[in-house]
Amino acid sequence: MNKVFKNMMIGIIAAIVVVLVIVVMMTRKKKTSKEQCPIDADLLIKALGGKDNITALEASPSKLKATLKQDKDLDVETIKALGASGIVAGHLTLTMIFGKASSIICETVLEKIK
């Protein structure tokens, strides 16, 4: 009887370990080498007046700031439609609020306008 109890305990412990390993593997966030840009970066470039109109682009945790050669070709409605929750226009600058996605949008646009 004692041997049966030991074997049963070993089986239960093994089952718990297997379940824990499965839970950890399922909850672990899959690491990707490159995050996907959540918007159409080509459309954003066009809305900013084209790649030749963008002189600088920088991201903060929630905002994307574009420095432009001219601001006459801006398409603010398209930028809003892409998901910008707010836009602040200055003299030859445009700050767009894209939230957490701002840095990946910035990286993607910079790669495309090189």
C-alpha positions as CSV (number, residue, x, y, z in Angstrom):
1,M,0.0,0.0,0.0
2,N,2.8,2.4,0.8
3,K,4.4,1.7,-2.6
4,V,1.1,2.4,-4.4
5,F,0.8,5.7,-2.5
6,K,4.4,6.7,-3.5
7,N,3.7,5.9,-7.1
8,M,0.5,7.9,-7.0
9,M,2.2,10.9,-5.5
10,I,5.0,10.8,-8.1
11,G,2.3,10.7,-10.8
12,I,0.5,13.6,-9.4
13,I,3.7,15.7,-9.1
14,A,4.7,14.8,-12.6
15,A,1.3,15.8,-13.9
16,I,1.5,19.2,-12.1
17,V,4.9,19.8,-13.5
18,V,3.7,19.1,-17.1
19,V,0.7,21.3,-16.6
20,L,2.9,24.2,-15.3
21,V,5.3,23.8,-18.2
22,I,2.4,24.0,-20.7
23,V,0.9,27.0,-19.0
24,V,4.2,28.8,-19.0
25,M,4.8,28.0,-22.7
26,M,1.3,29.2,-23.7
27,T,1.5,32.5,-21.7
28,R,5.0,33.3,-22.8
29,K,4.9,36.2,-25.3
30,K,6.2,35.1,-28.7
31,K,9.3,37.2,-29.4
32,T,9.5,38.5,-33.0
33,S,12.5,40.0,-34.6
34,K,10.4,42.8,-36.1
35,E,7.1,44.2,-35.1
36,Q,4.6,44.9,-37.8
37,C,3.6,48.5,-38.5
38,P,-0.1,48.8,-37.7
39,I,-0.8,51.4,-40.4
40,D,-0.2,51.8,-44.1
41,A,3.2,53.6,-43.9
42,D,3.2,54.4,-47.7
43,L,-0.2,56.2,-47.2
44,L,1.2,58.2,-44.3
45,I,4.2,59.2,-46.4
46,K,1.9,60.4,-49.1
47,A,-0.3,62.2,-46.6
48,L,2.8,64.0,-45.4
49,G,3.5,65.3,-48.9
50,G,5.7,62.5,-50.1
51,K,9.1,61.2,-49.1
52,D,10.9,64.3,-50.5
53,N,8.9,66.5,-48.2
54,I,9.9,64.8,-45.0
55,T,13.2,66.2,-43.6
56,A,13.1,64.6,-40.2
57,L,10.9,62.1,-38.3
58,E,11.1,61.3,-34.6
59,A,9.0,59.3,-32.1
60,S,8.3,59.7,-28.5
61,P,6.3,57.1,-26.5
62,S,3.0,58.3,-27.9
63,K,3.7,60.8,-30.6
64,L,5.3,61.0,-34.0
65,K,6.8,64.3,-35.1
66,A,7.5,65.1,-38.7
67,T,9.5,68.1,-39.9
68,L,8.6,69.0,-43.4
69,K,10.0,71.2,-46.2
70,Q,6.5,72.6,-46.9
71,D,3.1,72.1,-45.3
72,K,0.9,72.8,-48.3
73,D,0.5,69.2,-49.4
74,L,-0.5,67.7,-46.1
75,D,-3.6,65.5,-46.0
76,V,-4.7,65.7,-42.4
77,E,-7.9,63.8,-43.0
78,T,-5.9,60.8,-44.3
79,I,-3.6,60.9,-41.2
80,K,-6.7,60.9,-39.0
81,A,-8.1,58.0,-40.9
82,L,-4.9,56.1,-40.4
83,G,-5.5,56.2,-36.7
84,A,-4.0,59.4,-35.3
85,S,-6.1,60.4,-32.3
86,G,-4.7,63.9,-32.4
87,I,-2.7,66.2,-34.7
88,V,-0.9,69.4,-33.8
89,A,0.4,71.5,-36.7
90,G,3.2,74.0,-36.3
91,H,5.3,75.9,-38.8
92,L,6.7,73.1,-41.0
93,T,6.1,70.5,-38.2
94,L,3.3,68.1,-37.6
95,T,2.9,66.1,-34.4
96,M,0.6,63.1,-34.6
97,I,-0.6,61.0,-31.7
98,F,-0.5,57.3,-32.6
99,G,0.0,56.0,-29.1
100,K,2.3,53.0,-28.4
101,A,2.7,52.3,-32.1
102,S,4.5,55.6,-32.7
103,S,8.0,54.2,-32.5
104,I,7.3,51.3,-34.9
105,I,5.5,53.6,-37.3
106,C,8.6,56.0,-37.2
107,E,11.0,53.1,-37.9
108,T,8.9,51.8,-40.8
109,V,8.5,55.3,-42.4
110,L,12.2,56.0,-42.0
111,E,13.2,52.8,-43.7
112,K,10.8,53.6,-46.6
113,I,12.1,57.2,-47.2
114,K,15.8,56.4,-47.1
